[in-house]
């Protein structure tokens, strides 16, 4: 059943133009750059808009202006009760990771609201990390996200301090996980997730087909063939660890977790043994299929168009299971001077515009996309600025693209029976 959702965000654009006399803040040259020179004025205006929209909605509901449209969420389903998140039949959820600090876990309501005011839309899914080196369950972060009306996506990474890429396996290595050395921690995490009780997506050990994380297949036997398994040793060890974790979590009764299998769009190294099918733990262990899709992250890289980055990996993912929904679990590109030496590349505003158009039209099984809104400094002192507001043009492209009603900013919830 397809249900139409009418939200405050859907009305914000019209209301804002009415309140502000038709002025479009995103078109002004210095309004929302990273410098935030006019940010306080913008936020003040948006808060006024929210007040106007609330008044408008109250009036509309009392006079019948909303008509036959159904309100999703608290009007029909109590989000504090047992619920599940419905995969949309039409459209896809929009979401983001919002630069939550070095350990990707400094979640705050202020950061979330600032981002949503920046892009003009509520975020259905909000991503953050829970590194094993912290040895805790991120209950505060998940509670902030769920109370905000968003679905938490947790990157649950078996990673120890210092959290640095291109480093060999540490105490949380896959072999130790398979051997049961971290079962107590896994069980405690499962019990805390069950107690949290709200829907959440867990992404265990992502991008294993790359070579930058310590759970990469390259560290666990790589291309060594295992005849009895008819697979390569590196992927087999990953699959064993993934299944071990999911089995233990499920045995503890944390049925509120949906599991995400998340690869990089292209394998590094680009060899057959390292492709996604070799790592797939099986459809019984996976609820979502995920891809990382990045354009230019560093100044000397090209910035390919979206079809060249997604077409083949999307087909590879869809081949793993005919029915699982696909998520672009991480996507983004940096803002760099355009290079004439890369005739196939495109600039960031056009790249964003193309992504938000094609994700929802060219790839029908994509049901969510999570933008990676972050900026960092590199060893050579250059900056990689993936933030949506790295330029006025990039921000306008993002706001215009995500304003399409097929990008769903509000979750569709369905009541379920309380687990015993």
Secondary structure by P-SEA (a helix, b strand, c coil): cbbbbbccccaaaaaaaaaacccccccccccccccccaaaaaaaaaaaaaaaaaaaaaaaaaaccccccccccccccccccbbbbbccccbbbbccccccccccccccaaaaaaaaaaacccccbbbbbbcccccccaaaaaaaaaaacbbbbbcccccccccccccccccccaaaaaaccaaaaaaaaaaaaaaaccbbbbbcccccccccccccccccccccccccccccaaaaaaaaaaaaaaaaaaaaccccbbbbbccccccccccccccccccccccccccbbbbbbbccccccccccccccccaaaaaaaaaaccbbbbbccccccccccccccccccccaaaaaaaaaaaaacccccccbbbbbcccccccccccccccccccaaaaaaaaaaacccccccccbbbbbcccc
